[in-house]
């Protein structure tokens, strides 16, 4: 749960930085690579407590995509920088918060079912 909350905050900060500080985000390597590293580490840590494995898998793929994006000359690709950072910055916190809050109900066993339906 804690790594998912950290990923939620990281993604919100990424979206904030992409929208309100685009020249800082366009620096080569550092900003996107740092966000990608934090998201990747937290997603790997969250795999242990996630109720479904796809929550962390999606965040791992998004972190890798952001890491690859950080290697490009971002100052010459402002649309790719904005939309790539924006979408990763909105998808990661959505999925991470979903994983942090979602706890499925345990399935009722046969004994519980029989006990509930016995006259």
GIGI-V839291 format. One record per helix or strand of 2 or more residues. SS is the DSSP state (a for helix, b for strand). FROM is the first residue (numbers start at 1). TO is the last residue. If there is no record, write none. Layout:
SS:FROM:TO, SS:FROM:TO
This chain:
a:2:20, a:22:25, a:30:46, a:53:70, a:74:76, a:78:101, a:110:116
